[in-house]
Amino acid sequence: MASNKLSHEVKVGALITVGLVITLLAVLSVGERQGLLKQRYLLRAQFADAGGLQKGAQVRVAGFQVGVVSGIDLVETEQNPRVEVKLKIEREWQGKIRQGSVARISSLGLLGDKLVEIVPAGPGNPPLGDGQILMTREVMPPEEILAVVAEISDTLRSTTRSLNTIMKKVELGTGTLGKIIDDPRLYTNLDSVLVTLNHLMQAIKSGQGTIAMLVKDPSLYRNLNQTLANVNVISDSLRRGQGSLGRLMREPELYNTLDSTSKRLEAVLSRMERGEGTLGKLSKDEEMYRKLKDSSEELNRLIKDLKDNPKKYLGVSIF
């Protein structure tokens, strides 16, 4: 009886021992896969917004899981408060995460769990040490992306409806575009225009007409070239202050004199318009104008008669 009881206890103890061994092996296996037993070091990254990132989220480098988010905190900086994310990275990846590497908050799929993605820098940079800060890059949250996509979709739907309305009018032949498409005269007119242009091009190629002469005559180029050269000479003379116009541009006294003369002339013309002075009365008084005209005509007749009959006006007396 005692022997049977002892045998039963041995079996139970052996079964418990085997269970503990299996449990220990499972824990070690899971820990190996999850990296729980690997050595880690700390990196930090600061963002303007956590964007829904949670403690324990994955940290990836080029798609490989290399660590987890160990802490998230709001810290004060010289400018605005920043969200500081602490990253526990496996020690074996330290040589691959170098200065210049950039961290960003991403997601598994469009609306999946948040994670931290690290874009590694080039091999020439030194690795980041324990506790150093990663460079960061802000990305548009998926919610904002969906909002922009929805807005674009609404715009496309509205544009599609407008195009459908236009196409229906075109099919029915209504509106300007519909009339142009359905009207056979458009084709006839375009064909006529093309034929005319073809004849014109042939005439130009054969040297007929004014345009052909301008195209084929090299003297046109020489004349234009000479004209541009003359314009350059004139411009250069003006810059150096040569000639009347050049001196006018560069000598303020000459400009002031001309300005004063123009003002005086304007004053004289104003007086004439008001009928002041001799010239003003002559310009306004029609009676005086007629008298002067009559006197001028009589003087012309007198001079003509004097030329035709000089003896009439010359008297000779002998004493």
C-alpha positions, 0 to 999 in steps of 0.5 A, a space after each residue: 500500500 505504501 509502495 503504491 502511494 510512493 509510486 503515485 507521488 513520484 508520477 505526479 512530481 515527474 509530471 509537474 517537473 516536465 510541465 515546468 520544463 516545457 513552460 520554461 522552454 516556451 518562455 525562453 522561445 517566446 522571449 527569443 522571438 520577441 527580443 525580451 532576452 536581448 540587450 538593449 540601449 535607449 534612443 530618444 525622438 521628439 515630435 510635435 504630435 504623438 499621433 496616437 502612438 502608444 507605449 509598447 509600439 514597435 520600432 522598425 528599421 527598413 521594415 525590421 522590428 528592432 525595438 519597442 517604445 518604452 515611454 512617451 512624455 511631454 517635455 518643454 523646449 525652447 520653442 513649443 512643447 514637444 512629445 518625447 518618445 523613448 525607444 528601446 533598441 536591440 544592441 545589435 542594431 546600434 551600428 546601423 542606426 547612425 547620426 543623420 537617421 530620421 525617425 517618423 511615426 507611421 502605421 501598420 496599414 492605413 488605419 492600423 496600429 502606430 509604430 516608429 519607423 527609422 530611416 537609417 543614414 549613410 555608412 559614413 556617419 558614426 553610430 548614435 550612442 545611448 540616450 542620444 536624440 534622433 532626427 525626426 520628420 513629421 508626416 500627415 496623419 491618416 485622418 488628414 489624408 482621408 479628409 484630403 482624399 474625400 475632398 478630391 473625390 467630391 471635386 472629381 464627382 462634381 467635375 464628372 457631373 459637369 462633363 456629363 452635362 456638357 457631353 449630353 448637350 454636345 450629343 444633342 447638338 445644343 450649345 456652341 460646341 454641339 453646333 460646331 460638331 454637328 454643323 458640316 460647314 465647319 469641315 468645309 470652311 476648315 478644308 477651304 482654309 487649309 487649301 488657301 494656306 497650302 497655296 500661300 505656302 507654295 507661292 512663298 516657296 516659289 518666290 511670288 508675292 510680297 511675303 516671299 520677297 521679304 523671306 527670300 530677299 537678303 537685303 531685308 536682313 541687311 537693312 534690319 541689321 543696319 537699322 539696329 546698328 544705327 539705333 545702338 549708335 544713337 543710344 550710345 550717343 545719348 548715354 554719353 550726352 552727345 547731340 541735342 537730345 543727349 545734352 537735354 538728357 544730361 544737362 539740367 540747365 537746358 531742360 530748365 530753360 526749355 521748361 521755362 520757355 514752354 511755360 511762357 508759351 503756355 501763358 501767351 496761348 492762354 491769354 490768346 484764348 481769353 482774347 487778351 492782348 493784340 494777338 488775342 484780339 486778332 484771334 477773337 475779333 472777326 471784324 478786325 480780321 476782315 479789315 486786315 484781309 481787305 487791306 491786304 487785298 487792296 495793297 496787293 491790287 495796288 502793287 499789281 497796278 503799280 507794276 502794270 502802269 508805273 507811269 500812272 504813279 510817276 510824274 516828271 516836271 521840268 523847271 
